[in-house]
Structures are given as structure tokens and as C-alpha cells.
């Protein structure tokens, strides 16, 4: 099997849930403490062993590319000011992976965004990271899926259990649990955002996917579905019938940074990793308790 070296980050959405903040700033550049959320995604990719990341952008997303580019004037200013630690933080995003971009010219859905990266990915398996989904895990979520792919040779989706009342917010998977590991699911059914009554399970697909290059052919043949968009779920369901598809109940905590409440919780989670900041949060909460 071909070793997984590449990843795709679809980042062409307009971020309407964060208006007016995202009127002039890409939602992927909103900070989690002091880092843009998309940097956390690229850091996960690098930690998982990914060497090249393709970011699918749209109109008004130039700040994302700028963030991962060198800034010699700023670096020199910090160096002359004796702020070496901060200078290294500015340099770090430029050194994580080899970065490429491709433009999604029309908002035709997640499936279409991934299809836009076909030429840069080529005939290789790859990882898809949805930038709204931040996962805090000891072993990177992507690495967990890559290990499953290495063992099985099949595409793998990240799964988590949700309440039945939440199934309409996710793609939902159902299938057979592998007898050797209860976290591994042989997917038979995929349904995009079903109602609680229609959901075949409560196993929700989270924004991490390891996909074989076969997916591109299925995406190219997929007709527009919900919202008149090319749905990745529809292509995956078709591919599962022909090639098989796995799901993995990953270890880690997932935050929906595309939702205002989830974004706030993500900031609190990453602030917790810095004692000084966490002390400030705790003091604030304590002082406002009644």
C-alpha cells in the first residue's frame, strides 16, 4: 500500500455562523487562544506524519495563505527586539508541512471542494481535515485513522457517539462491529443528517477521513443532493458498496469550532493547557458565581 503523505483541508466556506466577525476575516483564522484554528489543524496533520497539505480556498481567503508564508520584516523586528521565542512562534507555521492551495470557484459543497484537489493529490490515499472540527487527543485523530488504513487498506471515517436528538446535525454511519476491536465498524449505511426517527444509529461522522483515491471517481459521478451541493456522504455511500468502508471510534475530545458555543469551549480547552490563562479563567468564573 502507498504510504499516506498528503492531506486536504476544505476551507472555502463563508463562515456565516460567525457573522459579523467573518465579514472580513476567514473563519479559519479566528484564534483559539493565540493561534488561528486552521494552524491547529495543520499541526495535527504534521504530528500525524503528513508532509503535504492542500488547502481548498475561496474568495476572501488570502489571509490563510499569508499566515503560512514567511514574514521576513516581522521576523527581523522580533529578532532585533530580542524576542526570539516569539520569533520562533511566527516561523513555526511555515515549517510544519509543504503547503499548496487550489481555488473552489463556486460553492458546490464539500464533495466538490475535495474534488478540486484531485490533481494535486494524484493517485494516492490522503486525509481530509474539516477545519471546523478540532480534536484534542494524545494520539492525533488523523494518526489513529491512518493506522487503521495501514492495517486494512480501506478508507476510514472518524466516528463518535451522539444523542439521538443530535443525529440531524451529522452524517450517520451504521454497520457491523469488527469482532477483534469494538471501535472498528464495517460501514454498511451512511445517511446525511437524518432525523432522530430515521437515523440508522447514533454514530456520527466527524471531520477526519482517510480516503483512497477511488473517491475522486465517485465524487465526479455524484449528482447534487441536499442543498444542491455535491455531498461527500453520497459518494462515500456508493464507494462503500464497491470497495468497503471503515469507521473508527477515535480517542479524544472533539470541538465544533464552526459553532459559537463550540468555539468558546475550544478556547477554554486550549487555555486550560496554559496554567496562567487557566488561573485567569477560574478566577473570573469564581468571581461571577452567585
C-alpha positions as CSV (number, residue, x, y, z in Angstrom):
1,X,0.0,0.0,0.0
2,X,1.0,3.6,-0.6
3,X,2.1,5.5,2.5
4,X,-0.2,8.4,3.3
5,X,1.7,11.6,2.8
6,X,-0.9,14.2,1.7
7,X,-4.0,15.9,3.2
8,X,-6.8,18.2,2.1
9,X,-8.3,20.9,4.1
10,X,-11.5,22.3,2.6
11,X,-11.6,26.0,3.7
12,X,-13.8,27.8,1.1
13,X,-16.9,28.3,3.3
14,X,-18.2,31.7,4.1
15,X,-18.5,31.3,7.9
16,X,-22.0,32.7,8.2
17,X,-22.5,31.4,11.7
18,X,-19.8,33.8,12.9
19,X,-21.0,37.0,11.2
20,X,-20.3,39.8,11.6
21,X,-16.8,38.7,12.7
22,X,-16.2,36.8,9.5
23,X,-17.3,39.6,7.1
24,X,-13.7,40.4,6.5
25,X,-11.8,37.6,8.3
26,X,-11.9,33.9,7.2
27,X,-13.5,31.8,10.0
28,X,-10.4,29.5,9.9
29,X,-8.3,32.5,11.0
30,X,-10.3,33.1,14.2
31,X,-8.0,32.4,17.1
32,X,-8.0,29.5,19.5
33,X,-6.2,31.4,22.3
34,X,-3.3,32.8,20.3
35,X,-3.3,30.5,17.2
36,X,-5.7,30.6,14.2
37,X,-7.9,27.5,14.3
38,X,-6.5,26.3,11.0
39,X,-3.0,26.2,12.4
40,X,-4.2,23.7,15.0
41,X,-5.4,21.5,12.1
42,X,-2.1,21.8,10.2
43,X,-0.2,21.0,13.4
44,X,-2.3,17.8,13.8
45,X,-1.6,16.9,10.2
46,X,2.2,17.4,10.8
47,X,2.1,15.4,14.0
48,X,0.3,12.5,12.2
49,X,3.1,12.3,9.7
50,X,1.5,14.3,6.8
51,X,4.1,16.0,4.6
52,X,1.9,18.0,2.1
53,X,-1.3,19.8,2.8
54,X,-3.6,21.1,0.1
55,X,-5.9,23.9,1.3
56,X,-9.0,24.4,-0.8
57,X,-9.8,28.1,-0.6
58,X,-12.4,30.5,-1.9
59,X,-12.8,34.3,-2.4
60,X,-11.6,36.3,0.6
61,X,-9.3,33.6,2.0
62,X,-5.9,35.1,1.2
63,X,-5.1,35.6,4.9
64,X,-4.9,31.8,5.3
65,X,-2.2,31.6,2.8
66,X,-0.4,34.6,4.2
67,X,-0.3,33.0,7.7
68,X,1.6,30.0,6.4
69,X,4.0,32.2,4.4
70,X,7.3,33.7,5.7
71,X,7.2,37.3,7.0
72,X,10.9,38.4,7.0
73,X,10.2,42.0,8.1
74,X,8.3,40.8,11.2
75,X,10.8,38.1,11.9
76,X,13.7,40.7,11.7
77,X,11.8,43.1,14.0
78,X,11.3,40.4,16.7
79,X,15.0,39.3,16.3
80,X,16.3,42.9,16.8
81,X,13.9,43.2,19.8
82,X,15.3,40.2,21.5
83,X,12.0,38.3,21.3
84,X,13.4,35.0,20.0
85,X,10.8,32.8,21.5
86,X,8.0,34.8,19.8
87,X,10.0,34.9,16.5
88,X,10.1,31.1,16.6
89,X,6.3,31.0,17.0
90,X,5.9,33.2,14.0
91,X,8.2,31.0,11.9
92,X,6.7,27.7,13.1
93,X,3.6,27.7,10.8
94,X,5.9,28.0,7.7
95,X,7.8,24.9,8.7
96,X,5.1,22.4,9.5
97,X,4.3,21.0,6.1
98,X,4.6,21.7,2.4
99,X,1.6,23.8,1.6
100,X,-0.4,24.1,-1.7
101,X,-3.6,25.8,-2.4
102,X,-6.4,25.4,-5.0
103,X,-9.4,27.5,-5.5
104,X,-13.0,26.3,-5.4
105,X,-14.6,28.9,-7.6
106,X,-18.2,28.1,-6.8
107,X,-19.7,26.9,-3.5
108,X,-20.9,23.5,-4.7
109,X,-20.4,21.6,-1.5
110,X,-17.8,19.6,0.5
111,X,-17.6,16.8,-2.1
112,X,-16.8,19.3,-4.8
113,X,-14.2,21.0,-2.7
114,X,-12.4,17.7,-2.2
115,X,-12.7,17.0,-5.9
116,X,-10.9,20.3,-6.6
117,X,-7.8,18.9,-5.0
118,X,-7.7,15.8,-7.3
119,X,-4.8,17.0,-9.5
120,X,-2.6,17.8,-6.5
121,X,-3.4,14.6,-4.6
122,X,-2.9,12.3,-7.6
123,X,-3.3,8.5,-7.3
124,X,-2.5,8.4,-3.5
125,X,-4.5,7.9,-0.3
126,X,-5.0,11.0,1.7
127,X,-6.5,12.5,4.8
128,X,-9.3,15.1,4.8
129,X,-9.4,17.5,7.7
130,X,-12.6,19.6,8.2
131,X,-11.3,22.9,9.8
132,X,-14.4,23.3,11.9
133,X,-13.6,20.1,13.8
134,X,-10.8,20.5,16.4
135,X,-9.8,17.3,18.1
136,X,-7.7,17.3,21.3
137,X,-6.1,13.8,21.5
138,X,-3.0,12.2,22.9
139,X,-2.5,10.4,19.6
140,X,-3.6,12.7,16.7
141,X,-7.1,11.7,15.5
142,X,-5.7,11.6,11.9
143,X,-2.9,9.2,13.0
144,X,-5.4,6.9,14.6
145,X,-7.3,6.7,11.2
146,X,-4.1,6.3,9.3
147,X,-3.1,3.3,11.5
148,X,-6.5,1.7,10.7
149,X,-5.9,2.3,7.0
150,X,-2.4,0.8,7.3
151,X,-3.9,-2.4,8.8
152,X,-6.9,-2.7,6.4
153,X,-6.2,-0.9,3.2
154,X,-9.6,0.7,3.2
155,X,-11.0,4.2,3.6
156,X,-11.7,5.2,7.2
157,X,-14.0,7.7,8.8
158,X,-13.7,9.2,12.3
159,X,-16.8,8.4,14.4
160,X,-18.2,9.5,17.7
161,X,-21.4,8.7,19.6
162,X,-24.1,11.4,19.8
163,X,-27.5,11.6,21.3
164,X,-30.4,10.6,19.0
165,X,-31.7,14.2,19.2
166,X,-28.4,15.3,17.5
167,X,-28.4,13.0,14.5
168,X,-29.9,15.6,12.2
169,X,-26.6,17.6,12.6
170,X,-24.3,14.9,11.3
171,X,-23.7,12.2,8.7
172,X,-24.7,9.0,10.5
173,X,-23.0,5.6,9.9
174,X,-24.2,2.1,10.6
175,X,-22.8,-1.4,10.1
176,X,-21.1,-4.3,11.7
177,X,-18.7,-4.0,14.6
178,X,-15.4,-5.8,14.0
179,X,-15.1,-8.8,16.3
180,X,-11.5,-8.0,17.0
181,X,-12.0,-4.4,18.1
182,X,-15.3,-2.8,19.2
183,X,-14.0,0.6,18.0
184,X,-13.8,-0.6,14.4
185,X,-17.0,-0.5,12.3
186,X,-17.5,-2.1,8.9
187,X,-19.8,0.6,7.4
188,X,-22.9,-0.6,5.5
189,X,-25.0,2.5,5.6
190,X,-24.3,6.3,5.5
191,X,-27.1,8.8,5.8
192,X,-26.6,12.6,5.7
193,X,-28.3,14.4,8.6
194,X,-31.2,12.1,9.2
195,X,-34.0,12.9,11.7
196,X,-33.9,11.1,15.1
197,X,-36.6,8.7,13.8
198,X,-34.8,7.9,10.6
199,X,-31.3,7.6,11.9
200,X,-29.9,4.1,11.5
201,X,-27.6,4.6,14.5
202,X,-26.1,7.3,16.7
203,X,-22.6,7.0,15.3
204,X,-21.8,10.4,13.8
205,X,-19.1,11.1,11.2
206,X,-16.6,13.7,12.5
207,X,-14.4,15.8,10.3
208,X,-11.5,13.4,9.8
209,X,-11.4,11.0,6.8
210,X,-8.7,8.8,5.3
211,X,-9.7,8.2,1.7
212,X,-8.3,6.1,-1.1
213,X,-8.0,7.9,-4.5
214,X,-11.1,5.9,-5.7
215,X,-13.2,8.6,-4.0
216,X,-12.5,11.1,-6.8
217,X,-14.3,8.9,-9.4
218,X,-17.3,8.6,-7.1
219,X,-17.4,12.4,-6.4
220,X,-17.2,13.1,-10.2
221,X,-20.2,10.9,-10.7
222,X,-22.2,12.1,-7.7
223,X,-25.3,14.3,-8.5
224,X,-26.0,17.3,-6.4
225,X,-28.0,16.4,-3.3
226,X,-29.1,18.2,-0.2
227,X,-28.7,22.0,-0.7
228,X,-28.0,21.4,-4.4
229,X,-24.4,20.5,-3.4
230,X,-22.2,17.5,-4.1
231,X,-22.3,15.7,-0.9
232,X,-19.3,13.7,0.3
233,X,-21.6,11.4,2.2
234,X,-23.3,10.3,-1.0
235,X,-20.0,9.5,-2.7
236,X,-18.8,7.5,0.3
237,X,-22.0,5.5,0.5
238,X,-21.5,4.5,-3.2
239,X,-17.9,3.7,-2.7
240,X,-18.6,1.6,0.4
241,X,-20.7,-0.8,-1.7
242,X,-17.9,-1.4,-4.1
243,X,-14.7,-1.2,-2.0
244,X,-15.7,-1.3,1.6
245,X,-15.5,1.4,4.2
246,X,-14.5,1.5,7.8
247,X,-15.4,3.8,10.7
248,X,-13.2,4.3,13.8
249,X,-14.4,5.5,17.2
250,X,-11.5,7.7,17.9
251,X,-9.9,8.6,21.3
252,X,-10.0,12.3,22.0
253,X,-12.3,15.2,22.6
254,X,-13.9,17.0,19.6
255,X,-14.9,20.6,19.5
256,X,-17.1,22.2,16.8
257,X,-15.2,25.4,16.2
258,X,-17.7,26.3,13.5
259,X,-20.3,26.9,16.1
260,X,-20.1,29.9,18.5
261,X,-20.6,27.7,21.6
262,X,-18.2,25.1,20.4
263,X,-15.7,27.7,19.6
264,X,-15.9,29.1,23.1
265,X,-15.4,25.7,24.6
266,X,-12.4,25.1,22.3
267,X,-10.8,28.3,23.6
268,X,-11.4,27.2,27.2
269,X,-9.9,23.7,26.4
270,X,-6.7,25.1,24.9
271,X,-6.5,27.8,27.6
272,X,-6.5,25.0,30.1
273,X,-3.1,23.9,28.8
274,X,-1.5,27.2,29.9
275,X,-1.6,27.5,33.7
276,X,-1.5,31.3,33.8
277,X,-4.5,31.6,31.4
278,X,-6.4,28.8,33.2
279,X,-5.9,30.6,36.5
280,X,-7.5,33.7,35.0
281,X,-10.5,31.8,33.7
282,X,-11.0,30.1,37.1
283,X,-10.7,33.4,38.9
284,X,-13.2,35.1,36.6
285,X,-15.7,32.2,37.0
286,X,-15.3,32.2,40.7
287,X,-15.8,36.0,41.0
288,X,-19.1,35.8,39.0
289,X,-20.7,32.9,40.8
290,X,-23.7,33.6,42.8
